[in-house]
Amino acid sequence: LLLNHGSQKIWPPAFVKVLKSCAAVPEIIEVLFNSYSQIPISEKWVEAVPEEVFQQHQIFYESFFRLAGTVRCLQHLCRSAIRKKFGSKCHCLIPLLPVPKPLHDYLLLEPEGVVL
């Protein structure tokens, strides 16, 4: 929610710390990761997720780590461009767009359970 109101993103090299402390809540990881247009996934990230947490949230973490070394999809890059243009007004401007509710949710970084 704070990201939709202009909150600062996490410094990319500190993302491994977020994984270490929040791995059990993949929704947090998903939202924070999706707040960047592109952020390289490090091998240290894989090591930061405990095996039991990985197994518990396997579908999410497999989709997440599969993005290592790839470019994000065009849909995500468009979302990033729109969010950058709207800035701290995302929370009030995105709902005004004449698009379906699922697209509003996507633009507002609502968790989907996987990362594409």
Biopython code that builds the backbone (N, CA, C, O; Angstrom):
import numpy as np
from Bio.PDB.StructureBuilder import StructureBuilder

atoms = [
    (1, "LEU", "N", (0.823, -1.197, 0.000)),
    (1, "LEU", "CA", (0.000, 0.000, 0.000)),
    (1, "LEU", "C", (0.862, 1.254, 0.000)),
    (1, "LEU", "O", (0.546, 2.228, -0.683)),
    (2, "LEU", "N", (1.945, 1.233, 0.761)),
    (2, "LEU", "CA", (2.805, 2.413, 0.818)),
    (2, "LEU", "C", (3.453, 2.702, -0.534)),
    (2, "LEU", "O", (3.665, 3.863, -0.885)),
    (3, "LEU", "N", (3.768, 1.655, -1.289)),
    (3, "LEU", "CA", (4.358, 1.863, -2.614)),
    (3, "LEU", "C", (3.379, 2.584, -3.537)),
    (3, "LEU", "O", (3.810, 3.323, -4.421)),
    (4, "ASN", "N", (2.099, 2.392, -3.358)),
    (4, "ASN", "CA", (1.091, 3.074, -4.169)),
    (4, "ASN", "C", (0.914, 4.537, -3.761)),
    (4, "ASN", "O", (0.242, 5.305, -4.450)),
    (5, "HIS", "N", (1.517, 4.909, -2.646)),
    (5, "HIS", "CA", (1.437, 6.294, -2.165)),
    (5, "HIS", "C", (2.795, 6.992, -2.245)),
    (5, "HIS", "O", (2.990, 8.033, -1.617)),
    (6, "GLY", "N", (3.735, 6.430, -3.008)),
    (6, "GLY", "CA", (5.017, 7.086, -3.233)),
    (6, "GLY", "C", (6.143, 6.704, -2.297)),
    (6, "GLY", "O", (7.178, 7.370, -2.286)),
    (7, "SER", "N", (5.975, 5.650, -1.508)),
    (7, "SER", "CA", (7.038, 5.215, -0.613)),
    (7, "SER", "C", (8.281, 4.820, -1.410)),
    (7, "SER", "O", (8.183, 4.339, -2.539)),
    (8, "GLN", "N", (9.440, 5.030, -0.809)),
    (8, "GLN", "CA", (10.686, 4.655, -1.450)),
    (8, "GLN", "C", (10.815, 3.140, -1.543)),
    (8, "GLN", "O", (10.392, 2.412, -0.644)),
    (9, "LYS", "N", (11.403, 2.676, -2.640)),
    (9, "LYS", "CA", (11.654, 1.251, -2.799)),
    (9, "LYS", "C", (12.875, 0.854, -1.969)),
    (9, "LYS", "O", (13.643, 1.703, -1.515)),
    (10, "ILE", "N", (13.030, -0.440, -1.785)),
    (10, "ILE", "CA", (14.188, -0.966, -1.077)),
    (10, "ILE", "C", (15.399, -0.856, -1.986)),
    (10, "ILE", "O", (15.296, -1.082, -3.192)),
    (11, "TRP", "N", (16.526, -0.516, -1.425)),
    (11, "TRP", "CA", (17.784, -0.452, -2.175)),
    (11, "TRP", "C", (18.054, -1.851, -2.722)),
    (11, "TRP", "O", (18.152, -2.796, -1.940)),
    (12, "PRO", "N", (18.178, -2.015, -4.042)),
    (12, "PRO", "CA", (18.292, -3.361, -4.641)),
    (12, "PRO", "C", (19.304, -4.307, -3.991)),
    (12, "PRO", "O", (18.986, -5.482, -3.805)),
    (13, "PRO", "N", (20.518, -3.843, -3.634)),
    (13, "PRO", "CA", (21.443, -4.781, -2.979)),
    (13, "PRO", "C", (20.970, -5.272, -1.598)),
    (13, "PRO", "O", (21.480, -6.269, -1.087)),
    (14, "ALA", "N", (20.006, -4.580, -1.005)),
    (14, "ALA", "CA", (19.476, -4.986, 0.301)),
    (14, "ALA", "C", (18.342, -5.994, 0.173)),
    (14, "ALA", "O", (17.800, -6.439, 1.185)),
    (15, "PHE", "N", (17.971, -6.363, -1.057)),
    (15, "PHE", "CA", (16.850, -7.269, -1.253)),
    (15, "PHE", "C", (17.094, -8.621, -0.594)),
    (15, "PHE", "O", (16.147, -9.271, -0.150)),
    (16, "VAL", "N", (18.346, -9.051, -0.525)),
    (16, "VAL", "CA", (18.649, -10.330, 0.122)),
    (16, "VAL", "C", (18.250, -10.293, 1.597)),
    (16, "VAL", "O", (17.824, -11.311, 2.141)),
    (17, "LYS", "N", (18.378, -9.154, 2.243)),
    (17, "LYS", "CA", (17.962, -9.021, 3.644)),
    (17, "LYS", "C", (16.449, -9.162, 3.772)),
    (17, "LYS", "O", (15.954, -9.752, 4.732)),
    (18, "VAL", "N", (15.723, -8.621, 2.806)),
    (18, "VAL", "CA", (14.265, -8.753, 2.801)),
    (18, "VAL", "C", (13.891, -10.222, 2.674)),
    (18, "VAL", "O", (13.005, -10.704, 3.381)),
    (19, "LEU", "N", (14.559, -10.933, 1.778)),
    (19, "LEU", "CA", (14.290, -12.363, 1.609)),
    (19, "LEU", "C", (14.548, -13.135, 2.894)),
    (19, "LEU", "O", (13.765, -14.007, 3.272)),
    (20, "LYS", "N", (15.640, -12.813, 3.558)),
    (20, "LYS", "CA", (15.972, -13.519, 4.797)),
    (20, "LYS", "C", (14.906, -13.310, 5.866)),
    (20, "LYS", "O", (14.569, -14.237, 6.604)),
    (21, "SER", "N", (14.379, -12.096, 5.948)),
    (21, "SER", "CA", (13.423, -11.820, 7.027)),
    (21, "SER", "C", (11.964, -12.046, 6.633)),
    (21, "SER", "O", (11.113, -12.217, 7.506)),
    (22, "CYS", "N", (11.663, -12.049, 5.343)),
    (22, "CYS", "CA", (10.254, -12.134, 4.913)),
    (22, "CYS", "C", (9.953, -13.306, 3.990)),
    (22, "CYS", "O", (8.876, -13.348, 3.394)),
    (23, "ALA", "N", (10.858, -14.247, 3.856)),
    (23, "ALA", "CA", (10.673, -15.357, 2.907)),
    (23, "ALA", "C", (9.393, -16.136, 3.158)),
    (23, "ALA", "O", (8.792, -16.655, 2.217)),
    (24, "ALA", "N", (8.972, -16.226, 4.397)),
    (24, "ALA", "CA", (7.767, -16.998, 4.728)),
    (24, "ALA", "C", (6.481, -16.306, 4.292)),
    (24, "ALA", "O", (5.403, -16.895, 4.360)),
    (25, "VAL", "N", (6.593, -15.059, 3.844)),
    (25, "VAL", "CA", (5.426, -14.311, 3.369)),
    (25, "VAL", "C", (5.705, -13.877, 1.923)),
    (25, "VAL", "O", (6.091, -12.734, 1.678)),
    (26, "PRO", "N", (5.510, -14.786, 0.979)),
    (26, "PRO", "CA", (5.880, -14.480, -0.411)),
    (26, "PRO", "C", (5.140, -13.291, -1.008)),
    (26, "PRO", "O", (5.617, -12.699, -1.976)),
    (27, "GLU", "N", (3.994, -12.929, -0.459)),
    (27, "GLU", "CA", (3.271, -11.764, -0.965)),
    (27, "GLU", "C", (4.122, -10.502, -0.832)),
    (27, "GLU", "O", (4.099, -9.637, -1.708)),
    (28, "ILE", "N", (4.869, -10.403, 0.262)),
    (28, "ILE", "CA", (5.749, -9.249, 0.468)),
    (28, "ILE", "C", (6.851, -9.245, -0.579)),
    (28, "ILE", "O", (7.137, -8.215, -1.189)),
    (29, "ILE", "N", (7.462, -10.395, -0.782)),
    (29, "ILE", "CA", (8.535, -10.510, -1.763)),
    (29, "ILE", "C", (8.010, -10.145, -3.147)),
    (29, "ILE", "O", (8.654, -9.398, -3.884)),
    (30, "GLU", "N", (6.848, -10.669, -3.493)),
    (30, "GLU", "CA", (6.253, -10.418, -4.807)),
    (30, "GLU", "C", (6.010, -8.928, -5.036)),
    (30, "GLU", "O", (6.396, -8.390, -6.074)),
    (31, "VAL", "N", (5.381, -8.268, -4.086)),
    (31, "VAL", "CA", (5.062, -6.847, -4.243)),
    (31, "VAL", "C", (6.338, -6.021, -4.349)),
    (31, "VAL", "O", (6.448, -5.159, -5.221)),
    (32, "LEU", "N", (7.291, -6.274, -3.481)),
    (32, "LEU", "CA", (8.532, -5.494, -3.517)),
    (32, "LEU", "C", (9.301, -5.734, -4.816)),
    (32, "LEU", "O", (9.812, -4.791, -5.420)),
    (33, "PHE", "N", (9.384, -6.993, -5.243)),
    (33, "PHE", "CA", (10.090, -7.320, -6.482)),
    (33, "PHE", "C", (9.400, -6.665, -7.676)),
    (33, "PHE", "O", (10.068, -6.150, -8.573)),
    (34, "ASN", "N", (8.080, -6.684, -7.691)),
    (34, "ASN", "CA", (7.334, -6.108, -8.804)),
    (34, "ASN", "C", (7.338, -4.583, -8.809)),
    (34, "ASN", "O", (6.888, -3.973, -9.780)),
    (35, "SER", "N", (7.830, -3.962, -7.757)),
    (35, "SER", "CA", (7.900, -2.506, -7.739)),
    (35, "SER", "C", (9.059, -1.987, -8.593)),
    (35, "SER", "O", (9.158, -0.784, -8.834)),
    (36, "TYR", "N", (9.924, -2.875, -9.047)),
    (36, "TYR", "CA", (11.036, -2.513, -9.930)),
    (36, "TYR", "C", (10.722, -2.941, -11.354)),
    (36, "TYR", "O", (10.079, -3.970, -11.566)),
    (37, "SER", "N", (11.168, -2.163, -12.327)),
    (37, "SER", "CA", (10.980, -2.587, -13.715)),
    (37, "SER", "C", (11.878, -3.784, -14.000)),
    (37, "SER", "O", (11.481, -4.706, -14.712)),
    (38, "GLN", "N", (13.073, -3.769, -13.450)),
    (38, "GLN", "CA", (14.022, -4.872, -13.635)),
    (38, "GLN", "C", (14.978, -4.848, -12.454)),
    (38, "GLN", "O", (15.503, -3.791, -12.106)),
    (39, "ILE", "N", (15.206, -5.980, -11.843)),
    (39, "ILE", "CA", (16.172, -6.105, -10.751)),
    (39, "ILE", "C", (16.807, -7.485, -10.892)),
    (39, "ILE", "O", (16.099, -8.490, -10.944)),
    (40, "PRO", "N", (18.130, -7.539, -10.955)),
    (40, "PRO", "CA", (18.782, -8.836, -11.163)),
    (40, "PRO", "C", (18.671, -9.741, -9.930)),
    (40, "PRO", "O", (18.898, -9.312, -8.799)),
    (41, "ILE", "N", (18.319, -10.985, -10.180)),
    (41, "ILE", "CA", (18.206, -11.969, -9.106)),
    (41, "ILE", "C", (19.584, -12.564, -8.862)),
    (41, "ILE", "O", (20.231, -13.055, -9.787)),
    (42, "SER", "N", (20.022, -12.519, -7.629)),
    (42, "SER", "CA", (21.345, -12.988, -7.246)),
    (42, "SER", "C", (21.286, -14.424, -6.710)),
    (42, "SER", "O", (20.257, -14.868, -6.202)),
    (43, "GLU", "N", (22.396, -15.129, -6.832)),
    (43, "GLU", "CA", (22.501, -16.469, -6.246)),
    (43, "GLU", "C", (22.313, -16.413, -4.728)),
    (43, "GLU", "O", (21.815, -17.365, -4.126)),
    (44, "LYS", "N", (22.709, -15.307, -4.116)),
    (44, "LYS", "CA", (22.543, -15.145, -2.672)),
    (44, "LYS", "C", (21.064, -15.168, -2.296)),
    (44, "LYS", "O", (20.711, -15.544, -1.178)),
    (45, "TRP", "N", (20.202, -14.766, -3.224)),
    (45, "TRP", "CA", (18.769, -14.764, -2.951)),
    (45, "TRP", "C", (18.271, -16.178, -2.745)),
    (45, "TRP", "O", (17.477, -16.437, -1.840)),
    (46, "VAL", "N", (18.734, -17.099, -3.585)),
    (46, "VAL", "CA", (18.315, -18.499, -3.473)),
    (46, "VAL", "C", (18.719, -19.045, -2.108)),
    (46, "VAL", "O", (17.944, -19.746, -1.456)),
    (47, "GLU", "N", (19.921, -18.723, -1.687)),
    (47, "GLU", "CA", (20.444, -19.192, -0.407)),
    (47, "GLU", "C", (19.706, -18.568, 0.782)),
    (47, "GLU", "O", (19.691, -19.144, 1.869)),
    (48, "ALA", "N", (19.101, -17.404, 0.584)),
    (48, "ALA", "CA", (18.426, -16.699, 1.674)),
    (48, "ALA", "C", (17.075, -17.306, 2.034)),
    (48, "ALA", "O", (16.550, -17.048, 3.117)),
    (49, "VAL", "N", (16.513, -18.106, 1.143)),
    (49, "VAL", "CA", (15.205, -18.708, 1.396)),
    (49, "VAL", "C", (15.413, -20.093, 2.009)),
    (49, "VAL", "O", (15.945, -20.980, 1.341)),
    (50, "PRO", "N", (15.009, -20.297, 3.255)),
    (50, "PRO", "CA", (15.174, -21.613, 3.882)),
    (50, "PRO", "C", (14.433, -22.696, 3.082)),
    (50, "PRO", "O", (13.378, -22.443, 2.500)),
    (51, "GLU", "N", (14.996, -23.874, 3.068)),
    (51, "GLU", "CA", (14.441, -24.979, 2.281)),
    (51, "GLU", "C", (12.985, -25.270, 2.641)),
    (51, "GLU", "O", (12.169, -25.517, 1.753)),
    (52, "GLU", "N", (12.650, -25.243, 3.930)),
    (52, "GLU", "CA", (11.272, -25.545, 4.326)),
    (52, "GLU", "C", (10.295, -24.464, 3.831)),
    (52, "GLU", "O", (9.152, -24.768, 3.489)),
    (53, "VAL", "N", (10.749, -23.210, 3.796)),
    (53, "VAL", "CA", (9.916, -22.125, 3.273)),
    (53, "VAL", "C", (9.768, -22.277, 1.764)),
    (53, "VAL", "O", (8.684, -22.073, 1.217)),
    (54, "PHE", "N", (10.863, -22.637, 1.093)),
    (54, "PHE", "CA", (10.803, -22.867, -0.351)),
    (54, "PHE", "C", (9.790, -23.963, -0.669)),
    (54, "PHE", "O", (8.986, -23.818, -1.589)),
    (55, "GLN", "N", (9.825, -25.049, 0.083)),
    (55, "GLN", "CA", (8.896, -26.158, -0.155)),
    (55, "GLN", "C", (7.448, -25.740, 0.111)),
    (55, "GLN", "O", (6.539, -26.130, -0.622)),
    (56, "GLN", "N", (7.246, -24.961, 1.142)),
    (56, "GLN", "CA", (5.898, -24.521, 1.511)),
    (56, "GLN", "C", (5.299, -23.593, 0.445)),
    (56, "GLN", "O", (4.090, -23.608, 0.214)),
    (57, "HIS", "N", (6.136, -22.800, -0.192)),
    (57, "HIS", "CA", (5.688, -21.826, -1.196)),
    (57, "HIS", "C", (6.380, -22.103, -2.534)),
    (57, "HIS", "O", (6.829, -21.181, -3.215)),
    (58, "GLN", "N", (6.454, -23.351, -2.886)),
    (58, "GLN", "CA", (7.237, -23.793, -4.038)),
    (58, "GLN", "C", (6.792, -23.149, -5.353)),
    (58, "GLN", "O", (7.636, -22.733, -6.147)),
    (59, "ILE", "N", (5.506, -23.062, -5.591)),
    (59, "ILE", "CA", (5.026, -22.484, -6.855)),
    (59, "ILE", "C", (5.516, -21.044, -7.000)),
    (59, "ILE", "O", (5.991, -20.647, -8.064)),
    (60, "PHE", "N", (5.399, -20.268, -5.926)),
    (60, "PHE", "CA", (5.856, -18.882, -5.988)),
    (60, "PHE", "C", (7.353, -18.816, -6.211)),
    (60, "PHE", "O", (7.810, -18.140, -7.134)),
    (61, "TYR", "N", (8.134, -19.512, -5.374)),
    (61, "TYR", "CA", (9.588, -19.384, -5.461)),
    (61, "TYR", "C", (10.154, -19.957, -6.761)),
    (61, "TYR", "O", (11.167, -19.461, -7.254)),
    (62, "GLU", "N", (9.535, -20.969, -7.314)),
    (62, "GLU", "CA", (9.986, -21.462, -8.615)),
    (62, "GLU", "C", (9.756, -20.400, -9.686)),
    (62, "GLU", "O", (10.620, -20.178, -10.535)),
    (63, "SER", "N", (8.597, -19.742, -9.652)),
    (63, "SER", "CA", (8.336, -18.685, -10.636)),
    (63, "SER", "C", (9.290, -17.508, -10.420)),
    (63, "SER", "O", (9.735, -16.879, -11.380)),
    (64, "PHE", "N", (9.592, -17.221, -9.187)),
    (64, "PHE", "CA", (10.474, -16.102, -8.834)),
    (64, "PHE", "C", (11.900, -16.354, -9.317)),
    (64, "PHE", "O", (12.472, -15.524, -10.024)),
    (65, "PHE", "N", (12.468, -17.485, -8.943)),
    (65, "PHE", "CA", (13.859, -17.759, -9.292)),
    (65, "PHE", "C", (14.040, -18.106, -10.770)),
    (65, "PHE", "O", (15.152, -18.027, -11.291)),
    (66, "ARG", "N", (12.969, -18.484, -11.439)),
    (66, "ARG", "CA", (13.027, -18.760, -12.873)),
    (66, "ARG", "C", (13.347, -17.483, -13.661)),
    (66, "ARG", "O", (13.803, -17.562, -14.802)),
    (67, "LEU", "N", (13.116, -16.333, -13.073)),
    (67, "LEU", "CA", (13.359, -15.059, -13.756)),
    (67, "LEU", "C", (14.833, -14.653, -13.767)),
    (67, "LEU", "O", (15.194, -13.665, -14.407)),
    (68, "ALA", "N", (15.676, -15.393, -13.077)),
    (68, "ALA", "CA", (17.108, -15.061, -13.039)),
    (68, "ALA", "C", (17.662, -15.027, -14.455)),
    (68, "ALA", "O", (17.504, -15.977, -15.222)),
    (69, "GLY", "N", (18.314, -13.916, -14.790)),
    (69, "GLY", "CA", (18.944, -13.775, -16.090)),
    (69, "GLY", "C", (17.992, -13.500, -17.242)),
    (69, "GLY", "O", (18.398, -13.552, -18.403)),
    (70, "THR", "N", (16.733, -13.209, -16.941)),
    (70, "THR", "CA", (15.760, -12.934, -17.996)),
    (70, "THR", "C", (15.302, -11.479, -17.923)),
    (70, "THR", "O", (15.548, -10.778, -16.942)),
    (71, "VAL", "N", (14.643, -11.056, -18.968)),
    (71, "VAL", "CA", (14.028, -9.732, -19.004)),
    (71, "VAL", "C", (12.571, -9.911, -18.601)),
    (71, "VAL", "O", (11.936, -10.894, -18.981)),
    (72, "ARG", "N", (12.047, -8.978, -17.844)),
    (72, "ARG", "CA", (10.648, -9.059, -17.428)),
    (72, "ARG", "C", (9.736, -8.942, -18.638)),
    (72, "ARG", "O", (10.126, -8.382, -19.662)),
    (73, "CYS", "N", (8.524, -9.469, -18.523)),
    (73, "CYS", "CA", (7.566, -9.467, -19.633)),
    (73, "CYS", "C", (7.121, -8.034, -19.948)),
    (73, "CYS", "O", (7.220, -7.136, -19.112)),
    (74, "LEU", "N", (6.632, -7.851, -21.170)),
    (74, "LEU", "CA", (6.189, -6.538, -21.618)),
    (74, "LEU", "C", (5.075, -5.990, -20.718)),
    (74, "LEU", "O", (5.035, -4.790, -20.446)),
    (75, "GLN", "N", (4.190, -6.846, -20.266)),
    (75, "GLN", "CA", (3.103, -6.412, -19.387)),
    (75, "GLN", "C", (3.667, -5.787, -18.115)),
    (75, "GLN", "O", (3.187, -4.747, -17.664)),
    (76, "HIS", "N", (4.682, -6.420, -17.541)),
    (76, "HIS", "CA", (5.285, -5.873, -16.318)),
    (76, "HIS", "C", (5.989, -4.553, -16.612)),
    (76, "HIS", "O", (5.889, -3.609, -15.828)),
    (77, "LEU", "N", (6.696, -4.481, -17.728)),
    (77, "LEU", "CA", (7.400, -3.248, -18.074)),
    (77, "LEU", "C", (6.417, -2.098, -18.296)),
    (77, "LEU", "O", (6.707, -0.955, -17.943)),
    (78, "CYS", "N", (5.257, -2.397, -18.881)),
    (78, "CYS", "CA", (4.214, -1.376, -19.039)),
    (78, "CYS", "C", (3.694, -0.925, -17.680)),
    (78, "CYS", "O", (3.482, 0.266, -17.450)),
    (79, "ARG", "N", (3.489, -1.888, -16.778)),
    (79, "ARG", "CA", (3.045, -1.538, -15.422)),
    (79, "ARG", "C", (4.057, -0.600, -14.772)),
    (79, "ARG", "O", (3.676, 0.394, -14.153)),
    (80, "SER", "N", (5.325, -0.907, -14.909)),
    (80, "SER", "CA", (6.374, -0.077, -14.310)),
    (80, "SER", "C", (6.361, 1.331, -14.891)),
    (80, "SER", "O", (6.537, 2.308, -14.162)),
    (81, "ALA", "N", (6.153, 1.440, -16.208)),
    (81, "ALA", "CA", (6.122, 2.751, -16.854)),
    (81, "ALA", "C", (4.919, 3.571, -16.359)),
    (81, "ALA", "O", (5.049, 4.766, -16.092)),
    (82, "ILE", "N", (3.774, 2.936, -16.243)),
    (82, "ILE", "CA", (2.576, 3.628, -15.752)),
    (82, "ILE", "C", (2.782, 4.080, -14.313)),
    (82, "ILE", "O", (2.468, 5.218, -13.963)),
    (83, "ARG", "N", (3.313, 3.180, -13.474)),
    (83, "ARG", "CA", (3.533, 3.524, -12.067)),
    (83, "ARG", "C", (4.550, 4.651, -11.931)),
    (83, "ARG", "O", (4.401, 5.522, -11.073)),
    (84, "LYS", "N", (5.579, 4.641, -12.772)),
    (84, "LYS", "CA", (6.584, 5.708, -12.730)),
    (84, "LYS", "C", (5.942, 7.041, -13.123)),
    (84, "LYS", "O", (6.196, 8.063, -12.485)),
    (85, "LYS", "N", (5.122, 7.035, -14.159)),
    (85, "LYS", "CA", (4.445, 8.256, -14.626)),
    (85, "LYS", "C", (3.497, 8.797, -13.552)),
    (85, "LYS", "O", (3.455, 10.006, -13.320)),
    (86, "PHE", "N", (2.738, 7.916, -12.898)),
    (86, "PHE", "CA", (1.783, 8.351, -11.879)),
    (86, "PHE", "C", (2.451, 8.691, -10.552)),
    (86, "PHE", "O", (1.913, 9.483, -9.778)),
    (87, "GLY", "N", (3.617, 8.105, -10.277)),
    (87, "GLY", "CA", (4.365, 8.397, -9.049)),
    (87, "GLY", "C", (3.556, 8.156, -7.790)),
    (87, "GLY", "O", (2.926, 7.109, -7.642)),
    (88, "SER", "N", (3.572, 9.105, -6.899)),
    (88, "SER", "CA", (2.897, 8.944, -5.602)),
    (88, "SER", "C", (1.377, 9.023, -5.717)),
    (88, "SER", "O", (0.671, 8.862, -4.722)),
    (89, "LYS", "N", (0.880, 9.267, -6.901)),
    (89, "LYS", "CA", (-0.575, 9.351, -7.107)),
    (89, "LYS", "C", (-1.167, 8.046, -7.654)),
    (89, "LYS", "O", (-2.333, 8.021, -8.046)),
    (90, "CYS", "N", (-0.381, 6.962, -7.686)),
    (90, "CYS", "CA", (-0.878, 5.672, -8.189)),
    (90, "CYS", "C", (-2.189, 5.280, -7.527)),
    (90, "CYS", "O", (-3.120, 4.836, -8.199)),
    (91, "HIS", "N", (-2.264, 5.442, -6.219)),
    (91, "HIS", "CA", (-3.445, 5.014, -5.457)),
    (91, "HIS", "C", (-4.730, 5.703, -5.896)),
    (91, "HIS", "O", (-5.808, 5.122, -5.775)),
    (92, "CYS", "N", (-4.635, 6.938, -6.408)),
    (92, "CYS", "CA", (-5.860, 7.625, -6.819)),
    (92, "CYS", "C", (-6.036, 7.686, -8.335)),
    (92, "CYS", "O", (-7.168, 7.809, -8.803)),
    (93, "LEU", "N", (-4.966, 7.605, -9.114)),
    (93, "LEU", "CA", (-5.092, 7.703, -10.567)),
    (93, "LEU", "C", (-5.399, 6.361, -11.238)),
    (93, "LEU", "O", (-6.180, 6.310, -12.187)),
    (94, "ILE", "N", (-4.795, 5.285, -10.755)),
    (94, "ILE", "CA", (-5.021, 3.982, -11.382)),
    (94, "ILE", "C", (-6.497, 3.583, -11.342)),
    (94, "ILE", "O", (-7.003, 3.099, -12.354)),
    (95, "PRO", "N", (-7.212, 3.760, -10.235)),
    (95, "PRO", "CA", (-8.640, 3.406, -10.238)),
    (95, "PRO", "C", (-9.480, 4.208, -11.239)),
    (95, "PRO", "O", (-10.585, 3.789, -11.582)),
    (96, "LEU", "N", (-8.979, 5.340, -11.708)),
    (96, "LEU", "CA", (-9.704, 6.155, -12.674)),
    (96, "LEU", "C", (-9.527, 5.674, -14.115)),
    (96, "LEU", "O", (-10.262, 6.093, -15.009)),
    (97, "LEU", "N", (-8.556, 4.800, -14.333)),
    (97, "LEU", "CA", (-8.318, 4.299, -15.686)),
    (97, "LEU", "C", (-9.507, 3.458, -16.148)),
    (97, "LEU", "O", (-10.051, 2.683, -15.361)),
    (98, "PRO", "N", (-9.918, 3.596, -17.409)),
    (98, "PRO", "CA", (-11.056, 2.822, -17.923)),
    (98, "PRO", "C", (-10.643, 1.410, -18.344)),
    (98, "PRO", "O", (-10.719, 1.046, -19.517)),
    (99, "VAL", "N", (-10.202, 0.626, -17.355)),
    (99, "VAL", "CA", (-9.772, -0.752, -17.605)),
    (99, "VAL", "C", (-10.445, -1.664, -16.578)),
    (99, "VAL", "O", (-10.919, -1.186, -15.548)),
    (100, "PRO", "N", (-10.490, -2.968, -16.845)),
    (100, "PRO", "CA", (-11.127, -3.901, -15.902)),
    (100, "PRO", "C", (-10.440, -3.928, -14.534)),
    (100, "PRO", "O", (-9.255, -3.617, -14.409)),
    (101, "LYS", "N", (-11.205, -4.304, -13.522)),
    (101, "LYS", "CA", (-10.700, -4.378, -12.134)),
    (101, "LYS", "C", (-9.441, -5.234, -12.006)),
    (101, "LYS", "O", (-8.523, -4.835, -11.289)),
    (102, "PRO", "N", (-9.353, -6.403, -12.672)),
    (102, "PRO", "CA", (-8.114, -7.179, -12.543)),
    (102, "PRO", "C", (-6.869, -6.405, -13.003)),
    (102, "PRO", "O", (-5.779, -6.603, -12.467)),
    (103, "LEU", "N", (-7.036, -5.535, -13.988)),
    (103, "LEU", "CA", (-5.906, -4.728, -14.438)),
    (103, "LEU", "C", (-5.591, -3.634, -13.425)),
    (103, "LEU", "O", (-4.421, -3.314, -13.212)),
    (104, "HIS", "N", (-6.610, -3.056, -12.800)),
    (104, "HIS", "CA", (-6.365, -2.102, -11.702)),
    (104, "HIS", "C", (-5.525, -2.783, -10.619)),
    (104, "HIS", "O", (-4.525, -2.235, -10.156)),
    (105, "ASP", "N", (-5.946, -3.983, -10.226)),
    (105, "ASP", "CA", (-5.234, -4.726, -9.174)),
    (105, "ASP", "C", (-3.788, -4.988, -9.575)),
    (105, "ASP", "O", (-2.871, -4.846, -8.765)),
    (106, "TYR", "N", (-3.596, -5.370, -10.828)),
    (106, "TYR", "CA", (-2.245, -5.643, -11.327)),
    (106, "TYR", "C", (-1.383, -4.378, -11.246)),
    (106, "TYR", "O", (-0.239, -4.430, -10.797)),
    (107, "LEU", "N", (-1.933, -3.257, -11.679)),
    (107, "LEU", "CA", (-1.191, -1.997, -11.659)),
    (107, "LEU", "C", (-0.896, -1.537, -10.237)),
    (107, "LEU", "O", (0.113, -0.876, -9.990)),
    (108, "LEU", "N", (-1.777, -1.888, -9.300)),
    (108, "LEU", "CA", (-1.580, -1.509, -7.899)),
    (108, "LEU", "C", (-0.776, -2.550, -7.120)),
    (108, "LEU", "O", (-0.741, -2.518, -5.890)),
    (109, "LEU", "N", (-0.130, -3.473, -7.839)),
    (109, "LEU", "CA", (0.791, -4.465, -7.259)),
    (109, "LEU", "C", (0.108, -5.462, -6.330)),
    (109, "LEU", "O", (0.739, -5.971, -5.403)),
    (110, "GLU", "N", (-1.162, -5.745, -6.561)),
    (110, "GLU", "CA", (-1.831, -6.772, -5.763)),
    (110, "GLU", "C", (-1.133, -8.113, -6.015)),
    (110, "GLU", "O", (-0.897, -8.463, -7.171)),
    (111, "PRO", "N", (-0.799, -8.867, -4.969)),
    (111, "PRO", "CA", (-0.118, -10.153, -5.144)),
    (111, "PRO", "C", (-0.960, -11.147, -5.951)),
    (111, "PRO", "O", (-2.179, -11.221, -5.793)),
    (112, "GLU", "N", (-0.282, -11.909, -6.820)),
    (112, "GLU", "CA", (-0.935, -12.910, -7.646)),
    (112, "GLU", "C", (-0.516, -14.335, -7.278)),
    (112, "GLU", "O", (-1.127, -15.306, -7.727)),
    (113, "GLY", "N", (0.528, -14.448, -6.460)),
    (113, "GLY", "CA", (0.992, -15.767, -6.048)),
    (113, "GLY", "C", (2.110, -16.330, -6.906)),
    (113, "GLY", "O", (2.723, -17.335, -6.547)),
    (114, "VAL", "N", (2.380, -15.689, -8.036)),
    (114, "VAL", "CA", (3.511, -16.049, -8.905)),
    (114, "VAL", "C", (4.079, -14.755, -9.467)),
    (114, "VAL", "O", (3.443, -13.702, -9.425)),
    (115, "VAL", "N", (5.298, -14.865, -9.997)),
    (115, "VAL", "CA", (5.942, -13.712, -10.619)),
    (115, "VAL", "C", (6.186, -14.053, -12.070)),
    (115, "VAL", "O", (6.773, -15.087, -12.388)),
    (116, "LEU", "N", (5.730, -13.173, -12.953)),
    (116, "LEU", "CA", (5.900, -13.380, -14.391)),
    (116, "LEU", "C", (6.800, -12.325, -14.991)),
    (116, "LEU", "O", (7.055, -12.343, -16.196)),
]
sb = StructureBuilder()
sb.init_structure("model")
sb.init_model(0)
sb.init_chain("A")
sb.init_seg("    ")
for serial, (resi, resn, name, xyz) in enumerate(atoms, 1):
    if name == "N":
        sb.init_residue(resn, " ", resi, " ")
    sb.init_atom(name, np.array(xyz, "f"), 0.0, 1.0, " ", f" {name:<3s}", serial, name[0])
structure = sb.get_structure()
